Each structure stands twice: as C-alpha cells, then as structure tokens.
Amino acid sequence: MNKIKRLRNLMRTSGVAAYIVPGTDPHASEYMAAHWMEMQWLSGFTGEAGTLVVTLDDAGLFTDSRYYLQADIELKDTGITLMRASDIDCPSVEEWLISRLKANDIVAVNSEMWSVNDYETLLASFLNHDISVKNIDLIAPLWTDSRPPIPSSLLYPYDEKYAGESVEDKLNRIRQTMAKHNADALIISALDEIAWLLNIRGNDVEYNPVVISYLLLEKERCTLFINSAKIDETAHRYLSSLHIIVREYTEVYPALSALHGSVMLDPARVNEALFAALPEGTRIIKEQSPVLIDKSRKNPIELEGERKAMKQDAVALTRFFKWLEEKMANMRTDNGLRLTEWDLMEQLHEFRLQGDNFIEESFGTIAGYKGNGAIVHYAATPDNCATIHPEGMLLLDSGGQYLDGTTDITRTVWLGGDIPQQAKLDYTYVLKGHIALARARFPLGTRGNQIDALAKQYMWQAGITYGHGTGHGVGHFLGCHEGPQNIRTDMNPTQLQPGNICSDEPGIYRTGQWGIRIENLVAVQDEPTTEATTTNDRFLSFETLTLCYYDTSLIEITLLTDDEKQWLNDYHRRVADTICPLLTSDEASWLRQKCKDI
C-alpha cells in the first residue's frame, strides 16, 4: 500500500485532518542519521531541506530553490505537489493548511521534530482559525521493519592539539554566560555544539563527525545523555577525567522534569518535547546558545588547522583536475574510454584519501556535468549519473573532513570544445562577484546580509540572480554548514566577527545547459589600519583559505578590471608557491601552468 495512503488511514483513525513532517531530527540537524529521515522516506524526495504536509486529500512538499529541479524529478507521479518556498507568491505551510482545513480540525506533529520557536509559530498561526495542534508520532507505526536504528558508533576524544582549547576552559566560559542570565541550567541538544564543547567526535551522521546525545550543563554538574553502548573504556576514562556524568539517551526527559530553578535554552535549536518536559513554573530563559556563538569564532589553533587542511585538499584537487584533463585528452583519441559523474566522485575520494588526517568527505560530492550542474544540490548515484564527454561544463562541489579542519570548495571547469560566449559571460559575472566579496572591507558590526549584494552586483546588472545563499558558516572538523553567521539576502542579526569562517560561492544556473559556481572558504579577520585610514573605526576583511586554481579559459578577460586581474594573479601565485612544493615535479609544472598570470 502507498505510504501516504497508509498515513491517511492512520490520520483518520486518530481524528487528524493534517500531518506535518519536517525534514529534521530531534537535534535540529541539517544532516541527520537515516533513522530520522521521515520526510524523505514518506515522499521519495531526497533533498536535505523540505517539509512534507499531508491532508486527507492533498499533499505538498515545501522546499527552497536549491532543490526545485531535483524535486520536480523525484516527486513526479507521487501525488505530492512541489511548493516552491523561495518564490514570493508561495504560501507558508500554515497558510496552505488554513486554506484547506475547517474549524475544529486537528493538525498533528511529532513535537520532537519541532524547535520551540517553530512550534510556537505553528500554534499562533492557527489560533484565530479554530484549528488545534496535537502531538503524536504517526510515522513510527508505519515505518517499522525497514527503519534504520539510531546509530551506536563509539564516541572518541578530540585531541586538544586540534581543538585548541581545553574542555574545562570552554565549560567555565559558558557557565559565566549562564551566570549573566541567572541560569541554573543550560539545555544543549545540537550535536555539533555538544561535540565542540566536550571535545568529542563520533561517526553517527554521515559527513558530520558528531555523537547523538543531549547535554545538561548546570552550575556544578555536566550530564551527557547518550546510549551507553557508545562509551568504550577510552571514552569512559576521558569523560570521567572531566567529571562528566553519563546517563542513557532516553533519560533526558525525566532529568529535565526533575529540574528546579531557571533553565536556559536556545528556542531555535531545542525541540518542543524537551521544552514540554520542564516542570511547570520553571523560569525559562530563551537565548541564542552561547555554545553556538563561541564555536563559530575559531581560535588560532583551529584557524591554523584549517590552513593545513586546505593544503591537503588542494593537493588532492590538483591531482584530480590533472587526472581529469588527461582523461579528456585520451577520450578524444579513444572512443572506448568511458567515465561517469560517479567515477569522478570516486576518483576524487581516492586522491583525498592520500591526504594527512583525512577522515571522510564533508558532504556528498556534487559532480554535475552540463545540465546536471544547474541542479544546485545534484546527487549522482552509480545507477543514475551522466556519462562524461570531452566537451562542455563540469561543476564540482566537494569537501573533506580532516582532523585539522573542514573544507568545502566548488570549481567549474570546461572539458573541451568551443566555449559559448554566454558561458564565458556567466563564468566571469560569477568570478567578479566572488572576487568582490573576497576583497571586501567592512566595519565591525556588519551583518552578512549587508554585504551579500557585493557578490551579486554584476549578474544583477545582466538580469541574472541565484536563489541560494552566498555564504554559509563552516565548522572545524564539524558541520560543513554551521551558524549563526551567514552571507545571504535574508535578514540575520548575527554580526560577522574575527574567527568566523564562511563560504564565498555565487553562482549562475541555466536549466539544461550548465551550472556555474565558484566557492572558496574565507575567514573573517581584523583589517590592519594603514596610513590611509581616516577614522578610528575597527574594520574587518576576509582571509581566503582555499588554495585551488580557477579555470581561466572560461574568463572573458575584457570584463575584468585591473584590480580584479591583480587579485586573481596574486591568488594564483600564492596557490602555486604554497602547493607546488607538495607535488611531484610533473604535477607542479602542470599547476604552475594553470596559475600563470592573465
């Protein structure tokens, strides 16, 4: 029986008119363990962001513009309507439901999958429409035999030589913040925050070295709620040395219900079920997590680790692109050679495996050939991938998790044949915006949305734009995507601060033709004052961390200013001077050719 049909049968017996399945987990994760991929299991849509809404008669999948092309393909013939959430005329989930439901209808959700903020928004939206919300898990009774278990991989300590700071110092600083808010306890449910705070890592979530757990930090105690099967003797000794109390994962709810005094939590990252477990009368302090903020400001050792990881990544990428160029040359003389997008992904993985301290990819590699590159979060599989030919455009978005740090890079290259003028114009508009953001100077207090237009200005003048963010935060041997900082059009009150790492990745996408994206990682740094400085204002700028050449064959050089050419040449010289000593003489010669001045 169709999964949604079975869900509707269960909805009827439960007296429910609509059920909402957000694409997240109890820890507000972007990437999650397969156990919680309920939206994907029910809809067949495999994108990383989306919300499925099912009524007794309709179903809609709300996702943003990064996934429109993918969702169009995956939702075909499912009976689920794609709701284009980035479009200005798209209703919200609540508006869509209000237009379909009547007074006294019940909307059901599993409150473990809803942040406190989102749950309150849901209640407020229905308040004047006599629609109520019921907390019930309707997926568990349906998803039984094939449902993956909650992972139980081992926790392992993350050496302070990589983390750059002791757990004791981190805990003391967070407790000082708690004291400022007169908080007796702090609930932490975000997996990356727990991993950073306790200097622990794990293998519970693909591409993210985190451990599924909850943390309760009090004035005198720190309790980790985790499946005890994940704690071996090494982990036990480590946690004991830090005086961290270990309790079972599911004991977090009774532990919260026994709290007294004031409790601090981040309503954007703590789920409603945890919040509801707190005793009546508890003083709740709703604040952005101090761990989230501290984690985003990389210390000097973390930043140096990122630079080391970038060198390893650059070596792998140089070897990959050299290998690819040679394969394309061979294909022109040997029609029997065959390569697919999946082959490229596997080969890049092999080159990264050769790097020091490489653990795994930081996300699933995107190798988009020709029109597939226009699908922003395209995911090739062994059975569904394009064959590569020595012609046209390839977009390669990839990254690595190294003990030293996390990388994320996108390069777009031309594989052969005559380059259309439109492709060169598109690439150059993207490159100019990419350089403009990399060169930006801005005063302390600047938010990411205030500089987003720098990356878009040239394509805007050509009547082109893109729907994804220009820059996301990046963790240190943690999530490839992290907050609270970002660079995008949406209003974000978070100010950019020294130590933040962000991506710089404008793009242009032409359906069925090509996708062009150029991405480096940049670190926010203090801009030194110079003789030209006219005030005492504190200014910031970006240090470009990524070390990989750009495909200059795609540049319409007449569109570049002298300053842009100088920036590009300086960058290429730095790439060659830094990476060539790590390569064989043949590889170094090839890279220097790619990095020659324009």
Protein Blocks (a to p, Z undefined) as FASTA:
>chain_A
ZZklmmmmmmmmnopabdcdddbdfkopabdcfklmmmlmmnopabfbdcddddfkbccd
dddfklmmmmmmmmgonlpacddfkbmklccfklmmmmmmcehiacdddfklpcfklmmm
mmmmmmmnopacddddfklmmmmmlpccddfbdcddddfklnopafklmmmmmmmmmmmn
opabdcdfbfklmmmmnopadfkbghiacddddddddfkbccddddfklpcfklmmmmmm
nopacddfklmmmmmmmpgcjddddfklpcfklmmmpcghiacdddddfklmmmmmccfk
lmmmmmmmmmmmmmmmmmmmmmmmmmmmmmmmmmkbccdfklmmmmmmmmmmmpghiabd
cbdcdddehjlmmmmkaccdfklccdddfedjdddddddddfkbccdddddddfbdjddf
klmmmmmmmmmmmmmmmmpccdehiafklmmmmmmmmmmmnopacfbdfbdcddehiafb
dcfbdcdfbdcfbdcdehiacddddddddehiaccddddddddddddddfklmbfbdcdd
dddfbdcdddfklpcfklpcfklmmmmmmmmmmmmmmmmmmpcfklmmmmmmmmpcZZ
